[in-house]
Each structure stands twice: as C-alpha cells, then as structure tokens.
Amino acid sequence: MTGLFSSPTCLLHDNGPGHPERAERLKSIQEALEKSGRRDRLKFFEPAPAERETLALVHPRDYIENIAEICARAGKGNAMLDSDTAVSTDSFTVAQLAAGAAVAAVAQVSRGELANAFCAVRPPGHHAGRATAMGFCLFNNVAIAAEWLGREKRAEKI
C-alpha cells in the first residue's frame, strides 16, 4: 500500500501573492485524487512535526533557531530568506511538519508497513543547504529523512 502523508496545516505556510509555491499546489493534488477514484488505494497519515533535534541531524542548531526567529517576526507579511524563499509566521511550524512527514514516511516504508509513500507537504524540502534556505525550502526534508534512516540503522545503504 502507498502512504500519503499530508496535513491541512501545510496550507498555513504563506509565500505571498503570486508565488509559484503556494497552497493551491496541495489543493490540486487533493482534487486530482478525488477525480481519479484512486483514494481508496492510499493510506492517509497526518504527520507530527519533526523535533528540533531531528532537524539538527542535517542543519546547525543556530540555523534552525534563526529560521524560527525570522518566521516569528514575519507577522502577516512575508520575510524573504533568499530571492526565492519567503516565510510567514506559521512557516517554521509548517516546515517542521513537512520534515516530520518525510521521517514518518521513511520509517513506515523501512519497517515494511508501506510499500512506498508520498509526502504532499509544503514548504518543499529538497533544495535547502545545510545552513541556507533555497528554492522555496527551509529545511532539507530528504536529507533529514536519509540521516534519520542511517542513525536508526534502518537501511544498509542510503
């Protein structure tokens, strides 16, 4: 079975008007699933946010705290982390949720509970560097999940 990890909380991340990475992306995934008639082939999961310790498997603690502070100060307006990556007040919490989804997905696949998984989350998490936001990503969820697999000795090769 395929697991789908997502949460309505992901819609709270606000990049500002006209940004290419926006809430409509997740809404369109949900609509496509409804129209396809394949929802019954998926097992749905509401992920828990990744703890800061889990984020620190990849990102320095001062980077994590800096992102948290910038998001807290962003208010209803948006703060820019780089030329592509905007955040709002809820972005840090939502980014923790996205990273938590990636870890939960690889955990269940590695235990054989799921054949595979898809994380319909935002902000996305594959472009961020170790200490830099990039390409709409605050954290590198892919790297965090890979490091978690290694730490937990859930994979022979990553």
KARA-V475602 format. One record per residue. N is the residue number from 0. RES is the residue in three letters. PHI is phi as a letter, one per 40 degrees, with the letter a starting at -180 (none if undefined). OMEGA is omega in whole degrees, -180 to 180 (999 if undefined). Layout:
n:N res:RES phi:PHI omega:OMEGA
n:N res:RES phi:PHI omega:OMEGA
This chain:
n:0 res:MET phi:none omega:177
n:1 res:THR phi:c omega:176
n:2 res:GLY phi:c omega:175
n:3 res:LEU phi:b omega:-178
n:4 res:PHE phi:b omega:-178
n:5 res:SER phi:a omega:179
n:6 res:SER phi:a omega:174
n:7 res:PRO phi:c omega:178
n:8 res:THR phi:d omega:180
n:9 res:CYS phi:c omega:180
n:10 res:LEU phi:c omega:-178
n:11 res:LEU phi:c omega:177
n:12 res:HIS phi:c omega:-173
n:13 res:ASP phi:b omega:179
n:14 res:ASN phi:c omega:-177
n:15 res:GLY phi:g omega:-176
n:16 res:PRO phi:c omega:175
n:17 res:GLY phi:g omega:-180
n:18 res:HIS phi:c omega:-178
n:19 res:PRO phi:c omega:179
n:20 res:GLU phi:b omega:-174
n:21 res:ARG phi:b omega:-175
n:22 res:ALA phi:d omega:-179
n:23 res:GLU phi:d omega:179
n:24 res:ARG phi:c omega:179
n:25 res:LEU phi:c omega:178
n:26 res:LYS phi:c omega:-180
n:27 res:SER phi:c omega:176
n:28 res:ILE phi:c omega:180
n:29 res:GLN phi:c omega:178
n:30 res:GLU phi:c omega:179
n:31 res:ALA phi:c omega:177
n:32 res:LEU phi:c omega:178
n:33 res:GLU phi:c omega:-178
n:34 res:LYS phi:c omega:-175
n:35 res:SER phi:c omega:-176
n:36 res:GLY phi:g omega:-176
n:37 res:ARG phi:b omega:-180
n:38 res:ARG phi:d omega:-178
n:39 res:ASP phi:c omega:177
n:40 res:ARG phi:c omega:-177
n:41 res:LEU phi:b omega:172
n:42 res:LYS phi:b omega:-174
n:43 res:PHE phi:c omega:180
n:44 res:PHE phi:b omega:172
n:45 res:GLU phi:c omega:-175
n:46 res:PRO phi:c omega:172
n:47 res:ALA phi:c omega:178
n:48 res:PRO phi:c omega:174
n:49 res:ALA phi:c omega:175
n:50 res:GLU phi:c omega:178
n:51 res:ARG phi:d omega:178
n:52 res:GLU phi:c omega:178
n:53 res:THR phi:c omega:176
n:54 res:LEU phi:d omega:-178
n:55 res:ALA phi:c omega:172
n:56 res:LEU phi:c omega:-179
n:57 res:VAL phi:b omega:-171
n:58 res:HIS phi:b omega:176
n:59 res:PRO phi:c omega:-178
n:60 res:ARG phi:d omega:180
n:61 res:ASP phi:c omega:175
n:62 res:TYR phi:c omega:-180
n:63 res:ILE phi:d omega:-180
n:64 res:GLU phi:c omega:178
n:65 res:ASN phi:c omega:178
n:66 res:ILE phi:c omega:179
n:67 res:ALA phi:d omega:-179
n:68 res:GLU phi:c omega:180
n:69 res:ILE phi:c omega:180
n:70 res:CYS phi:c omega:-180
n:71 res:ALA phi:c omega:-180
n:72 res:ARG phi:c omega:-174
n:73 res:ALA phi:c omega:-179
n:74 res:GLY phi:f omega:179
n:75 res:LYS phi:c omega:175
n:76 res:GLY phi:c omega:-178
n:77 res:ASN phi:b omega:173
n:78 res:ALA phi:b omega:180
n:79 res:MET phi:c omega:176
n:80 res:LEU phi:c omega:172
n:81 res:ASP phi:a omega:-175
n:82 res:SER phi:c omega:-179
n:83 res:ASP phi:b omega:-166
n:84 res:THR phi:b omega:179
n:85 res:ALA phi:b omega:177
n:86 res:VAL phi:b omega:175
n:87 res:SER phi:b omega:-177
n:88 res:THR phi:d omega:-175
n:89 res:ASP phi:c omega:-171
n:90 res:SER phi:c omega:-179
n:91 res:PHE phi:c omega:179
n:92 res:THR phi:c omega:-180
n:93 res:VAL phi:c omega:178
n:94 res:ALA phi:c omega:175
n:95 res:GLN phi:c omega:179
n:96 res:LEU phi:c omega:179
n:97 res:ALA phi:c omega:178
n:98 res:ALA phi:c omega:177
n:99 res:GLY phi:c omega:177
n:100 res:ALA phi:c omega:-180
n:101 res:ALA phi:c omega:180
n:102 res:VAL phi:c omega:179
n:103 res:ALA phi:c omega:-180
n:104 res:ALA phi:c omega:-179
n:105 res:VAL phi:c omega:177
n:106 res:ALA phi:c omega:-177
n:107 res:GLN phi:c omega:177
n:108 res:VAL phi:c omega:-178
n:109 res:SER phi:c omega:176
n:110 res:ARG phi:c omega:-179
n:111 res:GLY phi:g omega:180
n:112 res:GLU phi:c omega:177
n:113 res:LEU phi:b omega:176
n:114 res:ALA phi:c omega:180
n:115 res:ASN phi:a omega:-176
n:116 res:ALA phi:a omega:175
n:117 res:PHE phi:b omega:178
n:118 res:CYS phi:b omega:176
n:119 res:ALA phi:c omega:-174
n:120 res:VAL phi:b omega:172
n:121 res:ARG phi:a omega:-1
n:122 res:PRO phi:c omega:179
n:123 res:PRO phi:c omega:-175
n:124 res:GLY phi:a omega:177
n:125 res:HIS phi:b omega:-180
n:126 res:HIS phi:c omega:-174
n:127 res:ALA phi:d omega:174
n:128 res:GLY phi:c omega:-179
n:129 res:ARG phi:d omega:-178
n:130 res:ALA phi:b omega:179
n:131 res:THR phi:a omega:170
n:132 res:ALA phi:c omega:-179
n:133 res:MET phi:a omega:173
n:134 res:GLY phi:f omega:180
n:135 res:PHE phi:g omega:-173
n:136 res:CYS phi:b omega:176
n:137 res:LEU phi:c omega:179
n:138 res:PHE phi:b omega:178
n:139 res:ASN phi:c omega:-177
n:140 res:ASN phi:d omega:-180
n:141 res:VAL phi:c omega:180
n:142 res:ALA phi:c omega:178
n:143 res:ILE phi:c omega:179
n:144 res:ALA phi:c omega:179
n:145 res:ALA phi:c omega:178
n:146 res:GLU phi:c omega:178
n:147 res:TRP phi:c omega:178
n:148 res:LEU phi:d omega:179
n:149 res:GLY phi:c omega:-180
n:150 res:ARG phi:c omega:-179
n:151 res:GLU phi:c omega:-179
n:152 res:LYS phi:f omega:-179
n:153 res:ARG phi:c omega:-180
n:154 res:ALA phi:a omega:177
n:155 res:GLU phi:c omega:-178
n:156 res:LYS phi:a omega:179
n:157 res:ILE phi:b omega:999
